[in-house]
């Protein structure tokens, strides 16, 4: 295997700083050339710098041309060639402080997936394509960079909401752990690039649990909020509320359909009683509460005088409230 790394630029002055660190590594093995790209910057313009490690993999053909056949987050391929780049794979899409993307929301999604759903409608194990509890646990651990022992400790703390999970992660030192991982990776990039990193982030990805929120969590624990009986009671009440809301939605939808049908029937009876079979080239649109004339190309056209007569003599008390009449000389389509 031949490895070629782009020469590092001359070290920048000690006072020079940047929020954009980039490093490239090219590895040629047989007829395969892999270009690994590592960066820490705000390339997405989202207000904070993120780590990224991707690769372009090309294959040399007989005519000497290099043809791309794989690109992007080829992390398994990268680690096969350079196991020492594992820290950057772990930090892929994490901020310069090591905080994972959608850190708390994604963590709770997968955490609920291997803890019975925790009353959530959607979680890592829900739906037809839901993951197994084992896979949810593995993805959760990978997402927060946790060991099996750390995951077990988090489970033992029994968080039941995203807020409670955030508090547990803070209590178990994950913010400091993520920061340490990021600082070590930044040091490697600084050594490779000869530049000093300084963040210009305007926002972060972690909302620290406030003292008031922690007091509420402690109150719940002291009051037995987390006992199996109270948890089961809340889950049952939540399920019943969701069921009631769904039933109300179904009934409301049915009422709307019935109301539309009633209006349509009311118009059909009115027009048939007064004008059938003189003319039938009209249609009632329930969504706009409008009778439109000359909409069909297969029926006899209605004259403007006939339309004006219909409107003038309309008994609006026998028609849906607020109904409108529209006329066109001939069908548009």
Phi, psi and omega per residue, in radians:
X1 nan 2.329 3.086
X2 -1.920 2.251 -3.126
X3 -2.054 2.249 3.123
X4 -2.188 2.146 3.115
X5 -1.956 2.314 3.119
X6 -0.981 2.321 -3.105
X7 -1.037 2.400 3.139
X8 -1.267 2.488 3.111
X9 -1.179 2.852 3.109
X10 -1.050 2.460 -3.134
X11 -0.946 2.351 3.125
X12 -1.337 2.791 3.077
X13 -0.984 2.642 -3.052
X14 -1.040 -0.463 -3.091
X15 -1.509 -0.243 -3.098
X16 -1.318 2.299 3.134
X17 -2.305 2.828 3.134
X18 -2.668 2.708 3.014
X19 -1.883 0.348 -3.087
X20 -2.372 1.678 3.100
X21 -1.856 2.266 3.125
X22 -2.386 2.469 3.116
X23 -2.552 2.380 3.138
X24 -2.079 2.509 3.123
X25 -2.328 2.245 3.105
X26 -1.980 2.242 -3.129
X27 -2.190 2.184 3.099
X28 -1.946 2.161 -3.142
X29 -2.344 1.922 -3.077
X30 1.111 -2.184 3.120
X31 -1.747 0.387 -3.088
X32 -2.070 2.294 3.108
X33 -2.099 2.160 -3.138
X34 -2.017 2.195 3.062
X35 -1.915 1.965 -3.124
X36 -1.669 2.288 -3.119
X37 -2.075 2.110 3.119
X38 -2.030 2.356 3.121
X39 -2.523 2.741 2.954
X40 -2.448 1.804 -3.112
X41 -2.893 -3.135 3.110
X42 -1.784 0.976 -3.081
X43 -1.082 -0.490 -3.119
X44 -1.533 -0.028 3.139
X45 0.939 0.810 -3.132
X46 -1.919 0.212 3.032
X47 1.638 0.038 3.089
X48 -2.690 2.627 3.139
X49 -1.435 2.452 -3.137
X50 -2.222 2.616 3.007
X51 -1.393 2.599 3.029
X52 -2.656 2.447 3.016
X53 -2.407 2.080 -3.128
X54 -2.359 3.098 -3.128
X55 -2.619 2.632 2.937
X56 -1.975 2.150 -3.102
X57 -1.992 2.135 -3.107
X58 -2.096 2.647 3.134
X59 -2.078 2.335 -3.133
X60 -1.474 2.186 3.119
X61 -1.592 3.027 -3.058
X62 -1.085 -0.513 -3.129
X63 -1.461 0.110 3.098
X64 1.535 -0.020 3.126
X65 -1.423 2.536 3.041
X66 -1.704 2.202 -3.089
X67 -2.073 2.211 -3.132
X68 -1.280 2.309 3.075
X69 -2.278 -0.004 3.080
X70 -2.812 2.460 -3.139
X71 -2.756 2.825 3.095
X72 1.780 -2.482 -3.070
X73 -1.406 1.141 -3.133
X74 -1.489 1.038 -2.960
X75 -1.154 -0.681 3.106
X76 -1.090 -0.731 3.129
X77 -1.132 -0.758 3.133
X78 -1.059 -0.808 -3.094
X79 -1.195 -0.499 3.084
X80 -1.130 -0.647 -3.132
X81 -1.473 -0.666 -3.074
X82 -2.396 1.425 3.128
X83 -1.019 -0.427 -3.105
X84 -1.237 -0.165 3.115
X85 -1.572 0.159 -3.141
X86 -0.948 -0.670 3.114
X87 -1.004 -0.617 -3.141
X88 -1.315 -0.568 3.048
X89 -1.130 -0.741 3.099
X90 -1.068 -0.653 -3.068
X91 -1.587 0.078 -3.124
X92 -0.959 2.165 -3.129
X93 1.234 0.204 3.007
X94 -1.541 2.751 3.127
X95 -1.306 3.075 3.133
X96 -1.142 -0.228 3.051
X97 -1.717 0.115 3.078
X98 1.451 0.086 -3.104
X99 -1.323 2.165 -3.125
X100 -1.125 2.703 3.102
X101 -1.112 2.368 -3.085
X102 0.820 0.812 -2.946
X103 -0.906 -0.993 -3.052
X104 -1.297 -0.774 -3.090
X105 -1.096 -0.845 3.125
X106 -1.145 -0.681 3.135
X107 -1.066 -0.795 -3.117
X108 -1.200 -0.597 3.095
X109 -0.998 -0.818 -3.128
X110 -1.378 -0.586 3.108
X111 -1.081 -0.787 3.105
X112 -1.098 -0.541 -3.105
X113 -1.104 -0.479 3.114
X114 -1.988 0.307 3.070
X115 -2.262 0.693 3.037
X116 1.323 0.186 3.105
X117 1.592 -0.405 3.116
X118 0.882 0.617 3.089
X119 1.345 0.131 -3.117
X120 -1.536 2.416 3.095
X121 -1.203 -0.679 -3.134
X122 -2.108 2.262 3.091
X123 -2.733 3.139 -3.043
X124 -1.048 -0.408 -3.122
X125 -1.825 0.104 -3.062
X126 -1.579 2.840 3.063
X127 1.403 3.016 -3.103
X128 -1.085 -0.585 -3.110
X129 -1.773 0.333 -3.124
X130 -1.067 2.582 3.131
X131 -1.430 2.780 3.062
X132 -1.230 2.816 3.121
X133 -1.026 -0.669 3.136
X134 -1.110 -0.754 3.129
X135 -1.188 -0.685 3.110
X136 -1.058 -0.725 3.136
X137 -1.124 -0.729 -3.139
X138 -1.141 -0.792 -3.127
X139 -1.141 -0.683 3.083
X140 -1.020 -0.826 -3.135
X141 -1.086 -0.737 3.134
X142 -1.147 -0.675 -3.091
X143 -1.122 -0.715 -3.111
X144 -1.747 0.140 3.101
X145 1.051 0.860 -3.046
X146 -1.925 2.608 3.015
X147 -1.457 2.956 3.088
X148 -1.056 -0.642 -3.141
X149 -1.177 -0.674 3.111
X150 -1.171 -0.700 3.105
X151 -1.086 -0.751 3.128
X152 -1.064 -0.686 3.129
X153 -1.173 -0.642 3.106
X154 -1.160 -0.762 3.122
X155 -1.071 -0.705 -3.131
X156 -1.108 -0.455 3.126
X157 -1.324 -0.217 3.035
X158 0.999 0.838 3.035
X159 -1.193 2.423 -3.096
X160 -2.011 -0.139 3.128
X161 -2.382 2.942 3.104
X162 -1.081 -0.702 3.123
X163 -1.066 -0.784 -3.131
X164 -1.153 -0.631 3.088
X165 -1.146 -0.688 3.087
X166 -1.054 -0.736 3.134
X167 -1.100 -0.723 -3.138
X168 -1.131 -0.752 3.137
X169 -1.112 -0.668 3.069
X170 -1.132 -0.777 -3.121
X171 -1.086 -0.535 -3.115
X172 -1.628 0.214 2.972
X173 1.343 0.413 -3.082
X174 -1.242 -0.563 3.112
X175 -1.088 -0.738 3.104
X176 -1.186 -0.670 3.123
X177 -1.094 -0.835 3.138
X178 -1.080 -0.712 3.135
X179 -1.103 -0.708 3.111
X180 -1.110 -0.724 3.109
X181 -1.099 -0.750 -3.123
X182 -1.175 -0.751 -3.136
X183 -1.057 -0.703 3.132
X184 -1.139 -0.713 3.121
X185 -1.185 -0.677 3.107
X186 -1.094 -0.704 3.119
X187 -1.056 -0.684 3.109
X188 -1.135 -0.772 3.126
X189 -1.127 -0.679 3.118
X190 -1.101 -0.688 3.129
X191 -1.167 -0.715 -3.120
X192 -1.243 -0.653 -3.033
X193 -1.651 -0.325 -3.079
X194 1.287 0.306 -3.140
X195 -2.070 2.752 3.134
X196 -1.838 2.236 -3.098
X197 -1.494 2.378 3.007
X198 -2.482 2.083 -3.096
X199 -1.249 2.528 2.999
X200 -2.123 0.464 -3.086
X201 -1.037 2.452 3.100
X202 -1.817 -0.111 3.090
X203 -2.734 2.797 3.119
X204 -2.025 -3.094 -3.113
X205 -2.016 0.237 -3.118
X206 -2.324 2.190 3.065
X207 -1.703 1.915 -3.110
X208 -1.131 2.391 3.121
X209 -1.175 2.225 -3.078
X210 -1.369 2.901 3.094
X211 -1.080 -0.672 3.120
X212 -1.116 -0.726 3.123
X213 -1.160 -0.672 3.106
X214 -1.163 -0.661 3.119
X215 -1.101 -0.681 3.113
X216 -1.145 -0.711 3.108
X217 -1.103 -0.782 3.127
X218 -1.121 -0.668 3.096
X219 -1.075 -0.728 3.134
X220 -1.109 -0.738 -3.134
X221 -1.119 -0.749 -3.111
X222 -1.198 -0.507 -3.081
X223 -1.541 0.051 -3.136
X224 1.461 0.288 -3.111
X225 -1.030 -0.502 -3.075
X226 -1.722 0.099 3.095
X227 -1.131 2.602 -3.135
X228 -0.925 -0.653 -3.104
X229 -1.141 -0.805 -3.128
X230 -1.229 -0.631 3.087
X231 -1.075 -0.813 -3.135
X232 -1.096 -0.696 -3.137
X233 -1.128 -0.730 3.137
X234 -1.187 -0.730 3.120
X235 -1.085 -0.698 3.121
X236 -1.149 -0.764 3.131
X237 -1.111 -0.690 3.129
X238 -1.143 -0.745 3.131
X239 -1.108 -0.710 3.130
X240 -1.149 -0.675 3.110
X241 -1.150 -0.710 3.110
X242 -1.136 -0.687 3.110
X243 -1.121 -0.783 3.141
X244 -1.086 -0.709 3.125
X245 -1.131 -0.683 3.123
X246 -1.166 -0.737 3.108
X247 -1.095 -0.723 3.121
X248 -1.112 -0.674 3.120
X249 -1.124 -0.737 3.132
X250 -1.114 -0.779 -3.126
X251 -1.149 -0.695 3.115
X252 -1.128 -0.681 3.113
X253 -1.134 -0.724 3.109
X254 -1.113 -0.737 3.139
X255 -1.067 -0.693 3.118
X256 -1.138 -0.729 3.133
X257 -1.134 -0.736 3.125
X258 -1.114 -0.750 -3.138
X259 -1.087 -0.705 3.097
X260 -1.138 -0.758 3.123
X261 -1.093 -0.705 -3.137
X262 -1.114 -0.746 3.110
X263 -1.129 -0.733 3.124
X264 -1.091 -0.728 3.114
X265 -1.167 -0.693 3.126
X266 -1.040 -0.781 3.127
X267 -1.180 -0.770 -3.120
X268 -1.057 -0.764 3.114
X269 -1.106 -0.784 -3.121
X270 -1.045 -0.912 -3.070
X271 -1.185 -0.626 -3.136
X272 -1.206 -0.779 -3.130
X273 -1.069 -0.601 -3.026
X274 -1.665 -0.551 -2.940
X275 -2.204 -0.124 3.135
X276 -1.338 2.386 -0.022
X277 -1.723 0.384 -3.066
X278 -0.949 -0.881 3.043
X279 -2.657 2.571 -3.081
X280 -2.310 0.179 -3.043
X281 -1.514 1.197 3.080
X282 -2.564 2.825 3.097
X283 -2.564 2.555 3.126
X284 -1.872 2.166 3.101
X285 -1.731 1.968 -3.090
X286 -1.193 -0.565 -3.063
X287 -1.186 -0.498 -3.138
X288 -1.984 -0.006 -3.140
X289 0.940 0.888 -3.046
X290 -2.311 2.365 2.962
X291 -1.680 2.074 -3.109
X292 -1.877 2.278 -3.106
X293 -1.777 2.578 -3.135
X294 1.094 0.845 3.116
X295 -1.620 -0.347 -3.041
X296 -1.874 2.462 3.100
X297 -1.573 -0.041 -3.109
X298 -1.805 -0.148 3.123
X299 -1.879 2.769 3.115
X300 -1.087 2.378 3.139
X301 -1.228 2.528 3.104
X302 -1.701 2.320 -3.120
X303 -1.312 2.857 3.119
X304 -1.117 -0.643 3.119
X305 -1.118 -0.697 3.117
X306 -1.128 -0.735 3.108
X307 -1.071 -0.813 -3.125
X308 -1.064 -0.623 3.133
X309 -1.164 -0.738 3.119
X310 -1.036 -0.780 -3.115
X311 -1.176 -0.730 -3.076
X312 -1.147 -0.659 -3.078
X313 -1.700 0.135 -3.074
X314 -1.045 2.266 3.038
X315 -1.605 1.581 -3.020
X316 -1.188 -0.324 3.082
X317 -1.220 -0.306 3.138
X318 -1.742 0.048 -3.126
X319 -2.074 2.851 3.097
X320 -0.989 2.452 -3.120
X321 -1.042 2.342 3.090
X322 1.390 0.227 -3.079
X323 -1.134 2.581 3.123
X324 -2.108 2.728 3.086
X325 -2.093 2.340 3.084
X326 -2.235 2.630 -3.062
X327 -2.330 2.487 2.981
X328 -2.430 2.546 -3.060
X329 -1.058 -0.620 3.138
X330 -2.739 2.851 -3.114
X331 -1.002 2.519 3.126
X332 -1.350 -0.494 -3.055
X333 -2.153 nan nan
